[in-house]
Amino acid sequence: MVERAGPPPHDPASSEVFRADVDLDKLKRALADRATPVAFVALACCPEFIGAAPARLSNLKEAARLAREAGVPVVLDASRIAMNALFVQRHEPGQEKRSLREIIRELAACGDTLVVSAKEACLANCGGFVCTQKEEVYQGVRSLVVVYEGLHTYGGMAGRDMEAVATGLLEMCQPEFIGWHQYQLEQLARALEGAGLPVVKPVGGAGVYLDARRFAPHLPPEQHPALAVACAIFLGAGVRCGERGLASRPRLEATANGAGMELVALCPPMRVYSLAHLQYAAKAIAGVYARRDTIHGLRLRQAAGALSGYGALFDPVEADTVLPVPPPDPQAQPLEYEPYRTKTVEVLRTTDREYRERAAAEAGFNTFLLRSEDCYIDLLTDSGTSAMSDDQWAAAMLGDESVAGSWDFYQLEEAQREVLGFAHMVPVHQGRAGEHLISQAMIKPGDTIPGNMYFTTTREHQELAGGTFVDVIIDQAHDPASQYPWKGDIDLNKLKSLIEKVGAKRIPYVKYECSVNMAGGQPVSMENARAVSELCHAHGIQVMFDATRCAENAYLIQKKDPKYHKVPVAQILKELMSYGDGCTISAKKDLLVNIGSFCATNHRWVYERMREMCPIFEGPLTSGGMTGRDMACLAAGIYEMVDDTYIRSRVEATQYLGKLLLDAGIPIVEPPGTHAIFLDARRFLPHIEQDQYPAQALAAELFIEAGIRAMERGNVSAGRDKKTGQNKRPKLELVRLTIPRRVYSRSQFELCAEAVIRVWKRRESIRGLKMVFEAPQLRFFTARFERL
Ligand SMILES: *Cc1c(COP(=O)(O)O)cnc(C)c1O
């Protein structure tokens, strides 16, 4: 039989943190009672049914000592040992200086045999193990494993599952993960409490619990208030909670002290949801709480054995449904939050300021020369840094690696036609390779190529083909303070006079970039695209998009142009592309892949020329140097980038960071663009002369302040004037914070903003830099500096 030796844990009003402590006197009595022999003493770290509250290390040690003194073995459920250790470290006197790992070791030593669910402790999706000091237990368990589980060398786990468990065992000792999880729980509890909800305090290690009796006091205990409230929360908020009440534990309840609690458990999985998701959940649940009078109770329809909670069925009492209020309008659902959750995490390394000072000096105060592992938040570029979706990874596994005629190539062709709509496509390994092919196919020496602002690699390839780039973007694009909504537009008058000046025959095409990178991610308007297309086609000039950020641009058309508010992004993009004759594109940006790309055209002759060059410079015509899996990921990415919910969250994340900075009075390029926020170093550090590289100095300070890596876009990037040998001293002296797609959460953007604000507050003490090494070309990649 089971004897409970703990204090009454069923008091939702208790403020005791260590509610899983063993009542040592009770244990002593049980051990001394020779009439009922004791098989073993079962101890647990953060047991589930009391809200995963922890036990003191000293208490468990004493309990183990008593058991051993009486010759009774101790079985410890160590499934939440790391969480328990965190509470010990934080709340048990004398333990605060010890590492989590040391405390875990000592907790583990309280058991002679440990039972571990790897799903809790080891951050794994399945698996577990038993370990023991006792030879006879080991032999006994081993012989049972082959009967119930699998061979004793895998126990029903796949090899990869065991790998995950082994890695997870080490990860659980990292205070960042457990600590972050606990922080999330506390924030969730605070948000719920702030909305007046009956939260069970103090918060334990597995979740936040709501007292259903206070949530729905009109429901009698036999109507399963906890289950009814959990159902109402699902119906009204789309949030799934667990039930910890009579419905799921009738048998356990029979042995418990006093009346059972009716709890609703909100147990966010570890490392899956962002803080913003949890805040959304709290808000939505508060909405249900406001209508709590309308919740109906439940009555059992069909029981289901011992673990009844898993299979029992219930019906609402005197009603059709538990919550007779319609769920919220899906349009009002959480679009401002990340529309995805985490499946795989990459561990971020924290460093201290002293370390970063040294790292910055070793890198010559050039953020390009830093090691990425030293960067806590890496905003160097949005190129190739996207997080791929589960669909993309799955597609990668199916990649057809045939040298010619890969299935994935045809999928890619189809995706391109469906989403962008061009007739012919040539695959290439990345954007600049497509620029090379198109420039060589279309430009003759002496030609002029007008465009809405230059891009480095684009202009380089136009010039290599003998062409000259002419900027015809509107003037507002060059003014960082202009609020004009379409700062990417082409100035039609500039374009007209250029056509008159050089003649339409010397203009093979106009380069028309979406969400113009060098202008700060500024969009073009649909009207401008239409007008540019009409003007060009009237003169027999083609329009070639740089479609690198075409989906971001399409989203801003939906957002800013009232005519398109209700039109899906996919349809807007199709219309936008219909004004062009083809495109180059860097798929490493909007198309959500780490490598790969293509270029496209509606004209057979352009296609034929590019086809001739593709095998020479890139690879086979059906791969362009990409692997089958690269093409598979790219084909999937093309569809994903025009998902309305995704692209909205992408652009709004950037805008959110911009807003945080603007609200704090930080000088940035306005309005915030789509893929990056640019700090205006001239206004940020007005005391630093431009030849002392204020933007470079500011980027270095951001890294030193908080491990945030940004990129200089100013005097260093601009280089020297070939004639005078002097620095070009460009008008814009900027630091670019570039946002990778689907990688960082809202709280990480908040951290970035806080870091920028801290640097802003101490801006007067920041000194300029002296360049001590400089390469003859593209110096910004390798230049080294010293502080003045
Ligand atoms: C990145 C980029 C390119 C070049 O593409 P890569 O894939 O880096 O070769 C071209 N145009 C724009 C606007 C870009 O942002």
The ligand as a Gaussian input file, in Angstrom:
#p B3LYP/6-31G(d) Opt

LIG

0 1
 C       21.796000      39.811000     -51.377000
 C       21.368000      40.548000     -52.541000
 C       21.833000      40.234000     -53.817000
 C       22.935000      39.230000     -54.071000
 O       22.525000      37.939000     -53.821000
 P       23.491000      36.789000     -53.219000
 O       22.579000      35.637000     -53.048000
 O       24.072000      37.310000     -51.953000
 O       24.525000      36.508000     -54.255000
 C       21.297000      40.934000     -54.881000
 N       20.375000      41.912000     -54.699000
 C       19.943000      42.249000     -53.474000
 C       18.939000      43.333000     -53.334000
 C       20.420000      41.586000     -52.351000
 O       19.981000      41.953000     -51.142000

